[in-house]
Each structure stands twice: as C-alpha cells, then as structure tokens.
Amino acid sequence: MAQVLEFRLPDLGEGLTEAEIVRWLVSVGDVVAVDQPVVEVETAKAMVEVPCPYGGVVTARFGEEGTELPVGAPLLTVAVGAAADGTAGAAPAPAAAEAAEPAGTAGTAGTVEGAEKAPGKSGESAAKPAGESSSGNVLVGYGTGAPVARRRRVRPDSAAASAAGPAASAQTAQAVPSMQTMQTAQAGPVPVISPLVRRLARENGLDLQRMTGSGPDGLIMRSDVEHAVQAAATEARPVPTAAASGPVGERVPLRGVRGAVADKLSRSRTEIPDATCWVDADATELMAARAAMNAAGGPKVSLIALLARICTAALARHPELNSTVDTAAREIVRLPSVHLGFAAQTERGLVVPVIRDAHARSVESLTEEFARLTEAARRSALTPAELTGGTFTLNNYGVFGVDGSTPIINHPEAAMLGVGRIVPKPWVHQGELAVRQVVQLSLTFDHRVCDGGTAGGFLRYVADCVEHPAVLLRTL
C-alpha cells in the first residue's frame, strides 16, 4: 500500500509570500522522480520551476494554471513506496488522516502527532515531511532544504471519524472539487495561511469566520476574498439603466511582475522627493571611440557598457548618489559598491537586472554581463538575486526612439540616469555649425541625499565624458 505525501508550495526566498501557477509540468497519474520539476510558477520577481522532493505517482494537483497560491499551500500529492508497517490487512483509515492539513485549518477533529517517517530502502526514510526535505535541488538560487510547512498526522478521536476512514481514503485525490462552493463555516480557527489574505479581508471589513474557502480543506484563498469583496460591491451598487451604462472595459490584474512594478513605482512616488535635471551632449567622439575599440580586434564593446563605465566613474566622484535613505533612523546610507541596475523591457513587463560590482568591471566585462542578463530577461530566466540589490540604475529609453524622459527612481535607490536616442542634429562645434551625434541625458535624484549642485556636477561630468572620452582616462 502506497503512502500518500503532500507537497506544499515552498518558500521561494526574497520575502515572497505567493506565486501564480503558470504551467503544470506533470499530470495526475504521472510518475515523478525526486527533485523533478513539477510546476512552473511566477512570483513578483521571476519565473521559477519548482522541484518535488518526493518520488512516486502524482495522485492530485491543487490549483489550475493562472491560480495564485500562498507559500505553504498544497501543490500536489504523491503516492510513495510501500506501507509504513508492511502489513497487508491494515485498515486504510490512517491514509486519509495522513494527508497534510494547512496550518491553522479548522476541520477534522483530532490531536496532532509528530511528522511521520516511512521506511524505504535499507530501512531508511522513504520521504521526509515537506518541512524537512533537503533534496539539494535549486529553486532559482535557493535550495529545497528551506523550511516550509510541515506535514502533520491527525488521529481521529470520534467513532464517526474512524468509520469514515475507508471512504475518506478513497477520496483523498478528489479533495479539491468537493470544496469549491462558498458557504457559512463553523466557529473555530480561521483556515487562512497567507497574511495577505487576512489583511485584504480586514481592509474590506470581511469576517473570515463566516467564509469557507475554495482551497483544500476549506483553505481561504486570496481569490475567495476578492470574490467576496466584488460580490459585496455589486450588491451595494445600484443597477445602471440601459441609457447610463457604458461599454465594459477589459480588466487586467495587477499581479506578478506588473503588480510588483506598480507597487515599487507607487512607493517611490510616495516616499521620495525626486527632482530631474538634464543636458544635451555631443556624443560624436564617444561613438568614434567605440568604433575604434571594435576595429582594433577582440570582443566587441557595447555603447551601454561605455555609458555604464562613465556612470561608475561619476559615482566615484559623487558618492552621495550611490546611497539610500533609512527613514526609520533618519540617516543617509552611502554604499561602498556600485550594483548597477538597467531597465529591460520584456514580454512580462519592465524588469531591472543588476550587475554586481559594476565599479570593478572593465568595459569588456560590462558588455558580457549586459548581454547575459538581457538574454536571461528575454527568456524570463532571471533569478530573484539578479533582480534585487541595485544601488543605481541606468535607463536607456533611447531604444524606444525618444529623446527625453523623467524616470521614476527605482526605490530604495537615490538616483537614475536616463539616456535618450543618439541622432544627428545641428550643433556648434569649434565655433562652426555642424551636424553632430547628439544625445539628451537626464538625472532623476532623491533631493534628500543631495542638493542641485551635486546632481548637476554628476550630470556635467557624465556629459563631459560623453563629449570627450579622454576625460574618463583620468579616473581609470
């Protein structure tokens, strides 16, 4: 007799509390190996393939593609190995009781025992509880040994629970469809895992005690609360007449990468008193210098790598802009290293990959890292670590064919340099009117970390290096 183990959505790191199911990689009835990826999920920072720490036959999946699940919610169940005691005539009731119960879930009456270990080959544990798995596979930079929700075993205390054992065992894999309807719940602990769900309910005045969720064992999901809020708003809103009603617009949920970007930009505008200054610069000599470097042989260097090297030199002269503000301590924290972020537009939305220790890299090294991270962004393969920790951002919006912009600072950084398109324009050069390659540079900065003199000095140095690349040699 196989032992049914439940695998829950693990902690994916970086403070992430939920993820959206993008694509199932296995189906019910498939045989999976230990550490085999079983589902692809999207968090607010990256796409992640989640490996299962158990080997066996998939007996159930929890959640359809497009469903958001909180960390700790069940993902699937796997039938593993033989029965723990090796007896053939044992009653099947414990198999149903061994299905993991979400933390805080009200439902089956009984007392909780310690997590169960089933002997496998050589008398060792066939599988560990989800909270103790240490398979060694990697979840986008994080080992599967990170603590997650523990399996718990419930011993039924009532005759009714014992009598229902065989039927419950046969229905283990069908737990989800039977709990899709909302109804009034009994008093007791509220079956909620995610603190986001609790906060959403509290902000909208919903009583979670009066709800039964659509998740396993009545787990209240975020979608349940959102549906309840929409239902309450519909009941309170007067029905529009045919004359007053207009066309119904498309609603796009703010979640995943788009939701994370929206939250960060809103926070930036709310917390940071930003200001922008800009200047036009003659980039003719910079373009000629790049052409000469590439003509000399060796790896090609990119224009954005040259601009990045100019940025790091400017930050060395004006370290105030490579900082962050600790609002709680009312202190400006000047950072010792430049971790350079750059804006990259992808099909999933705007992302900002980060080049670590950009100040210590050559132009060739910067070119290679820009290319690597850009390709990873296009494939949605960036890890959370590659999307966080930036100290300054370079935004090349010239690729969109525009000259200028007033970009929003990437919170909690203190500044962002924007670069427009480089186009031929009339320009006074050496006292005569000429056609030159002109670019507009803009600097948005946190006015708390410096005044206009510092910001202007930074931008003027960048413009001088663009117009006369030899100026940069003095800092190399």
C-alpha positions as CSV (number, residue, x, y, z in Angstrom):
1,M,0.0,0.0,0.0
2,A,1.5,3.3,-1.0
3,Q,1.9,6.2,1.3
4,V,0.4,9.5,0.1
5,L,2.6,12.5,0.8
6,E,1.6,16.1,0.2
7,F,4.0,18.6,-1.3
8,R,3.3,22.3,-0.5
9,L,4.5,25.5,-2.3
10,P,7.9,26.1,-0.7
11,D,9.3,29.4,0.5
12,L,10.9,30.9,-2.7
13,G,13.0,33.4,-0.8
14,E,13.3,37.2,-1.1
15,G,10.3,37.7,1.2
16,L,7.9,36.3,-1.5
17,T,4.6,35.1,0.0
18,E,2.7,33.9,-3.0
19,A,3.1,32.7,-6.6
20,E,0.9,32.1,-9.6
21,I,0.7,28.7,-11.4
22,V,1.9,29.3,-14.9
23,R,2.2,25.8,-16.2
24,W,1.9,22.3,-14.8
25,L,4.8,20.0,-15.9
26,V,3.1,16.8,-14.7
27,S,-0.4,15.4,-14.7
28,V,-2.3,13.1,-12.3
29,G,-1.0,9.6,-12.8
30,D,2.5,10.6,-13.9
31,V,5.5,9.0,-12.2
32,V,7.9,11.6,-10.9
33,A,11.4,11.3,-9.6
34,V,13.0,13.0,-6.6
35,D,13.9,16.7,-7.5
36,Q,11.9,16.5,-10.7
37,P,10.4,19.9,-11.6
38,V,6.6,19.6,-11.4
39,V,5.2,23.1,-11.9
40,E,6.3,26.4,-13.2
41,V,5.2,29.4,-11.1
42,E,5.6,33.2,-11.5
43,T,6.4,35.3,-8.5
44,A,6.7,39.0,-8.3
45,K,10.3,38.7,-9.3
46,A,10.9,35.7,-11.5
47,M,9.7,32.6,-13.2
48,V,10.5,29.5,-11.1
49,E,10.4,25.8,-11.8
50,V,9.5,24.1,-8.5
51,P,11.1,20.6,-7.9
52,C,9.2,17.9,-5.9
53,P,11.3,16.3,-3.0
54,Y,9.3,13.0,-3.4
55,G,9.4,10.2,-5.9
56,G,6.2,8.3,-6.8
57,V,2.9,8.7,-8.6
58,V,1.1,12.0,-8.7
59,T,-2.4,11.4,-7.2
60,A,-3.7,15.0,-7.1
61,R,-2.9,18.6,-8.2
62,F,-4.2,21.6,-6.4
63,G,-4.9,24.7,-8.5
64,E,-5.3,25.3,-12.2
65,E,-3.0,27.4,-14.4
66,G,-3.5,31.0,-13.6
67,T,-4.3,30.4,-9.9
68,E,-2.4,32.3,-7.2
69,L,-1.3,30.2,-4.2
70,P,0.3,31.4,-0.9
71,V,3.5,29.9,0.3
72,G,2.6,26.8,2.3
73,A,-0.5,25.9,0.2
74,P,-0.7,22.3,-1.2
75,L,0.6,21.9,-4.7
76,L,0.2,18.1,-5.3
77,T,0.1,14.7,-3.6
78,V,2.4,11.8,-4.4
79,A,1.9,8.1,-3.7
80,V,5.3,7.0,-2.4
81,G,6.7,3.5,-1.7
82,A,5.0,0.8,0.5
83,A,3.1,0.9,3.7
84,A,5.0,2.0,6.8
85,D,4.2,-1.1,8.8
86,G,4.4,-3.7,6.0
87,T,1.0,-5.3,7.0
88,A,-1.4,-6.2,4.3
89,G,-4.6,-6.2,6.2
90,A,-4.3,-2.8,7.9
91,A,-7.3,-0.5,7.8
92,P,-7.0,2.3,5.3
93,A,-8.3,5.0,7.6
94,P,-4.8,6.4,8.5
95,A,-4.0,7.1,4.9
96,A,-6.7,9.7,4.7
97,A,-5.7,11.2,8.0
98,E,-2.1,11.4,6.9
99,A,-2.9,14.0,4.2
100,A,-1.3,17.2,5.3
101,E,-3.5,19.8,6.8
102,P,-2.9,23.5,6.1
103,A,-1.6,25.5,9.1
104,G,-4.4,27.0,11.1
105,T,-7.1,24.9,9.2
106,A,-10.3,24.1,11.1
107,G,-11.9,20.8,10.1
108,T,-11.0,17.3,11.1
109,A,-11.3,16.8,14.8
110,G,-8.3,15.1,16.5
111,T,-5.0,15.5,18.1
112,V,-1.8,16.3,16.2
113,E,1.1,13.8,16.3
114,G,4.6,14.2,15.2
115,A,5.5,14.1,11.5
116,E,5.6,10.6,10.1
117,K,8.6,8.9,8.5
118,A,8.0,5.8,6.3
119,P,10.9,3.3,5.9
120,G,12.1,2.8,2.4
121,K,15.2,1.1,1.0
122,S,17.8,-0.1,3.6
123,G,15.3,0.8,6.4
124,E,15.7,4.5,5.8
125,S,13.0,7.1,5.5
126,A,11.3,6.9,2.1
127,A,10.4,10.5,2.2
128,K,10.7,13.4,4.7
129,P,8.0,15.8,5.6
130,A,8.0,18.9,3.3
131,G,9.4,21.0,6.1
132,E,12.5,18.7,6.4
133,S,13.2,18.0,2.8
134,S,16.8,18.6,1.7
135,S,17.0,17.1,-1.7
136,G,19.7,19.5,-2.9
137,N,17.8,20.8,-6.0
138,V,17.7,24.5,-6.5
139,L,14.8,26.9,-6.7
140,V,16.3,29.8,-8.7
141,G,19.2,30.2,-6.3
142,Y,17.6,28.6,-3.2
143,G,18.0,25.0,-2.0
144,T,14.9,22.9,-1.4
145,G,16.1,22.5,2.1
146,A,14.5,25.8,3.1
147,P,11.8,25.3,5.8
148,V,8.3,25.0,4.5
149,A,5.0,23.9,6.0
150,R,5.3,20.6,7.9
151,R,3.1,17.5,7.3
152,R,1.0,16.7,10.3
153,R,-0.8,13.5,11.1
154,V,-4.2,13.6,12.7
155,R,-5.5,10.8,15.0
156,P,-9.4,10.7,14.8
157,D,-11.0,11.0,18.3
158,S,-14.6,10.1,17.3
159,A,-16.3,7.0,16.2
160,A,-17.6,8.8,13.2
161,A,-14.1,9.8,12.1
162,S,-13.0,6.2,12.3
163,A,-16.0,4.8,10.5
164,A,-15.4,7.3,7.6
165,G,-11.8,6.1,7.2
166,P,-12.1,3.8,4.1
167,A,-14.3,6.3,2.2
168,A,-12.0,9.2,3.1
169,S,-9.0,7.2,1.9
170,A,-10.7,6.6,-1.5
171,Q,-11.4,10.3,-1.9
172,T,-8.0,11.7,-1.0
173,A,-7.2,12.7,-4.6
174,Q,-10.6,14.3,-5.1
175,A,-10.5,16.7,-2.2
176,V,-10.4,19.9,-4.3
177,P,-13.6,19.6,-6.4
178,S,-15.7,18.9,-3.4
179,M,-14.9,22.3,-1.7
180,Q,-15.4,24.8,-4.5
181,T,-18.6,26.4,-3.2
182,M,-18.7,29.1,-0.6
183,Q,-20.8,28.5,2.5
184,T,-21.2,29.6,6.1
185,A,-18.4,28.0,8.2
186,Q,-18.5,26.7,11.8
187,A,-16.9,28.8,14.5
188,G,-13.3,27.9,15.2
189,P,-9.8,28.7,13.9
190,V,-9.8,30.6,10.6
191,P,-8.3,28.4,7.8
192,V,-6.0,31.1,6.4
193,I,-2.3,30.7,5.6
194,S,-1.4,33.9,3.9
195,P,-1.1,37.2,5.9
196,L,-2.0,39.0,2.7
197,V,-5.4,37.3,2.7
198,R,-6.0,38.3,6.3
199,R,-5.0,41.9,5.6
200,L,-7.2,42.1,2.5
201,A,-10.2,40.8,4.4
202,R,-9.5,43.2,7.3
203,E,-9.3,46.2,5.0
204,N,-12.6,45.3,3.4
205,G,-14.4,44.5,6.6
206,L,-14.9,40.8,5.8
207,D,-15.5,38.3,8.6
208,L,-13.3,35.2,7.8
209,Q,-15.2,33.2,10.3
210,R,-18.2,33.3,8.0
211,M,-16.3,32.0,5.0
212,T,-15.3,28.6,3.7
213,G,-12.6,28.8,1.1
214,S,-12.2,27.0,-2.2
215,G,-8.8,25.6,-1.3
216,P,-8.0,22.2,0.1
217,D,-9.8,21.5,3.4
218,G,-11.6,24.8,3.1
219,L,-8.4,26.9,3.0
220,I,-9.4,30.5,2.3
221,M,-7.6,31.8,-0.8
222,R,-7.0,35.3,-2.0
223,S,-9.4,34.8,-4.8
224,D,-12.1,33.9,-2.3
225,V,-11.7,37.2,-0.5
226,E,-11.6,39.1,-3.8
227,H,-14.8,37.4,-5.0
228,A,-16.5,38.2,-1.7
229,V,-15.4,41.9,-2.0
230,Q,-16.7,42.1,-5.6
231,A,-20.0,40.4,-4.5
232,A,-20.4,42.9,-1.7
233,A,-19.7,45.8,-4.0
234,T,-22.1,44.5,-6.6
235,E,-24.9,44.3,-4.0
236,A,-24.2,47.8,-2.7
237,R,-24.0,49.4,-6.2
238,P,-27.2,50.5,-7.9
239,V,-28.0,48.7,-11.2
240,P,-27.4,51.1,-14.0
241,T,-30.1,51.7,-16.6
242,A,-29.5,50.9,-20.2
243,A,-29.1,54.6,-21.0
244,A,-26.5,55.2,-18.3
245,S,-24.4,52.1,-18.7
246,G,-21.4,52.3,-21.0
247,P,-19.1,49.7,-22.6
248,V,-17.4,47.2,-20.2
249,G,-13.6,47.6,-20.3
250,E,-11.0,44.9,-20.1
251,R,-9.7,44.4,-16.6
252,V,-6.0,43.3,-16.3
253,P,-5.0,42.1,-12.8
254,L,-2.0,43.9,-11.3
255,R,-0.1,40.8,-10.2
256,G,3.2,39.1,-10.8
257,V,5.9,41.3,-12.3
258,R,3.4,44.0,-13.3
259,G,2.0,44.2,-9.8
260,A,5.5,44.3,-8.3
261,V,6.5,47.2,-10.6
262,A,3.3,49.1,-9.8
263,D,3.9,48.7,-6.1
264,K,7.5,49.8,-6.3
265,L,6.8,52.8,-8.5
266,S,3.9,53.9,-6.3
267,R,6.1,53.7,-3.2
268,S,8.9,55.7,-5.0
269,R,6.5,58.5,-5.8
270,T,5.0,58.4,-2.3
271,E,8.3,58.4,-0.3
272,I,11.0,60.0,-2.5
273,P,11.0,63.8,-3.1
274,D,12.6,63.5,-6.6
275,A,13.9,66.1,-9.0
276,T,15.2,65.9,-12.5
277,C,17.9,67.8,-14.4
278,W,19.0,67.2,-18.0
279,V,21.6,68.3,-20.6
280,D,22.2,67.7,-24.3
281,A,25.6,66.3,-25.1
282,D,27.6,65.8,-28.3
283,A,28.2,62.0,-28.5
284,T,30.1,62.1,-31.8
285,E,33.5,61.5,-30.1
286,L,32.1,58.6,-27.9
287,M,30.7,56.9,-31.0
288,A,34.0,57.3,-32.8
289,A,35.9,55.9,-29.7
290,R,33.6,52.8,-29.6
291,A,34.1,52.2,-33.4
292,A,37.9,52.4,-32.9
293,M,37.8,49.9,-30.0
294,N,35.8,47.4,-32.0
295,A,38.0,47.9,-35.1
296,A,41.1,47.0,-33.0
297,G,40.0,43.4,-32.6
298,G,38.9,41.4,-29.6
299,P,35.4,41.2,-28.1
300,K,33.1,44.0,-29.3
301,V,32.1,46.5,-26.7
302,S,28.6,47.9,-26.4
303,L,27.5,51.5,-26.1
304,I,25.6,50.9,-22.9
305,A,28.7,49.3,-21.4
306,L,30.7,52.5,-22.1
307,L,27.9,54.6,-20.6
308,A,27.9,52.3,-17.5
309,R,31.6,52.8,-17.1
310,I,31.1,56.5,-17.3
311,C,28.4,56.2,-14.6
312,T,30.6,54.3,-12.2
313,A,33.4,56.9,-12.6
314,A,30.9,59.7,-12.0
315,L,29.6,57.9,-8.8
316,A,33.2,57.7,-7.5
317,R,33.3,61.5,-7.7
318,H,29.8,62.0,-6.3
319,P,29.2,59.1,-3.9
320,E,26.1,60.8,-2.5
321,L,24.1,59.4,-5.4
322,N,25.1,55.8,-4.7
323,S,23.1,55.7,-1.5
324,T,19.8,55.0,0.2
325,V,17.8,56.7,2.9
326,D,17.0,54.9,6.2
327,T,13.7,56.6,7.0
328,A,13.4,54.9,10.4
329,A,16.8,56.1,11.6
330,R,16.7,59.4,9.6
331,E,20.1,58.6,8.1
332,I,21.6,58.6,4.6
333,V,23.5,55.4,4.0
334,R,26.3,55.8,1.4
335,L,27.0,52.4,-0.2
336,P,30.6,51.2,-0.8
337,S,29.9,49.2,-4.0
338,V,28.0,50.1,-7.2
339,H,25.5,47.4,-8.1
340,L,24.2,48.8,-11.4
341,G,20.7,48.1,-12.5
342,F,19.5,48.7,-16.0
343,A,15.9,48.8,-17.3
344,A,15.0,46.0,-19.7
345,Q,11.6,45.7,-21.4
346,T,10.3,42.1,-21.7
347,E,7.1,40.4,-22.7
348,R,6.3,40.1,-19.0
349,G,6.9,43.8,-18.4
350,L,9.7,46.0,-17.2
351,V,12.4,44.4,-15.2
352,V,15.7,45.8,-13.8
353,P,18.5,43.2,-13.8
354,V,21.5,44.2,-11.6
355,I,25.2,44.0,-12.5
356,R,27.1,43.3,-9.3
357,D,30.2,45.3,-8.5
358,A,30.0,47.3,-11.7
359,H,32.6,49.7,-10.5
360,A,35.2,47.0,-10.5
361,R,34.5,45.8,-14.1
362,S,36.1,46.7,-17.4
363,V,34.1,47.8,-20.4
364,E,34.5,44.3,-21.9
365,S,33.3,42.6,-18.7
366,L,30.3,45.0,-18.5
367,T,29.5,44.2,-22.2
368,E,29.4,40.5,-21.4
369,E,27.2,40.9,-18.3
370,F,24.8,43.2,-20.1
371,A,24.4,40.6,-22.8
372,R,24.0,37.7,-20.4
373,L,21.4,39.4,-18.2
374,T,19.4,40.8,-21.2
375,E,19.2,37.4,-22.7
376,A,18.1,35.9,-19.4
377,A,15.4,38.6,-19.1
378,R,14.0,37.8,-22.5
379,R,13.8,34.1,-21.5
380,S,12.2,35.0,-18.1
381,A,15.1,33.2,-16.6
382,L,16.4,35.9,-14.2
383,T,16.7,34.8,-10.6
384,P,15.4,36.9,-7.7
385,A,19.0,37.6,-6.7
386,E,19.7,39.1,-10.2
387,L,16.7,41.4,-9.8
388,T,17.4,42.9,-6.4
389,G,20.1,44.8,-4.6
390,G,20.7,47.6,-7.1
391,T,22.2,50.9,-5.9
392,F,22.0,53.0,-9.1
393,T,20.0,52.5,-12.3
394,L,20.9,53.3,-15.9
395,N,17.8,53.6,-18.2
396,N,18.4,53.6,-21.9
397,Y,15.0,54.7,-23.1
398,G,16.6,55.9,-26.4
399,V,15.9,52.3,-27.7
400,F,12.2,53.4,-27.9
401,G,13.1,56.2,-30.3
402,V,12.5,59.0,-27.7
403,D,14.8,61.9,-26.8
404,G,14.0,62.6,-23.1
405,S,12.2,61.3,-20.0
406,T,11.8,62.0,-16.3
407,P,12.1,58.4,-15.0
408,I,10.8,57.3,-11.6
409,I,13.6,56.3,-9.2
410,N,13.9,52.6,-8.6
411,H,13.1,52.5,-4.8
412,P,15.1,52.4,-2.5
413,E,17.9,53.8,-4.7
414,A,18.7,57.5,-4.8
415,A,19.2,58.3,-8.5
416,M,18.7,57.1,-12.1
417,L,20.4,58.3,-15.2
418,G,18.3,58.3,-18.4
419,V,19.8,58.2,-21.9
420,G,17.8,59.2,-25.0
421,R,18.4,58.3,-28.6
422,I,21.5,59.5,-30.3
423,V,20.6,61.3,-33.5
424,P,22.2,63.7,-36.0
425,K,21.4,67.3,-35.1
426,P,22.8,70.8,-35.9
427,W,25.4,71.7,-33.3
428,V,28.0,74.4,-32.9
429,H,31.4,72.6,-33.0
430,Q,34.6,74.5,-32.7
431,G,32.9,77.8,-33.5
432,E,31.1,76.5,-36.6
433,L,27.7,75.0,-37.2
434,A,28.0,71.3,-37.9
435,V,25.9,68.1,-37.9
436,R,26.8,66.1,-34.8
437,Q,25.5,63.0,-33.0
438,V,23.5,64.5,-30.1
439,V,22.0,62.7,-27.0
440,Q,19.9,64.0,-24.2
441,L,20.9,62.9,-20.7
442,S,18.6,63.2,-17.7
443,L,19.3,62.6,-14.0
444,T,16.4,62.0,-11.6
445,F,17.7,62.1,-8.0
446,D,16.4,62.0,-4.4
447,H,16.6,65.5,-3.1
448,R,17.1,64.2,0.4
449,V,20.6,62.8,-0.3
450,C,22.0,65.9,-2.1
451,D,21.2,69.3,-3.5
452,G,21.2,70.5,-7.1
453,G,24.9,71.3,-7.1
454,T,25.9,67.7,-6.5
455,A,23.3,66.4,-9.1
456,G,24.5,69.0,-11.6
457,G,28.1,68.1,-11.0
458,F,27.4,64.4,-11.6
459,L,25.5,65.0,-14.8
460,R,28.0,67.5,-16.1
461,Y,30.8,65.0,-15.6
462,V,28.9,62.3,-17.4
463,A,28.2,64.8,-20.3
464,D,31.9,65.7,-20.4
465,C,33.0,62.1,-20.7
466,V,30.4,61.5,-23.5
467,E,31.7,64.6,-25.4
468,H,35.4,63.9,-24.6
469,P,36.0,60.2,-23.8
470,A,39.6,61.0,-22.9
471,V,38.3,62.7,-19.7
472,L,37.5,59.2,-18.5
473,L,41.1,58.1,-18.7
474,R,41.9,60.3,-15.7
475,T,39.8,58.1,-13.4
476,L,40.9,54.7,-14.8
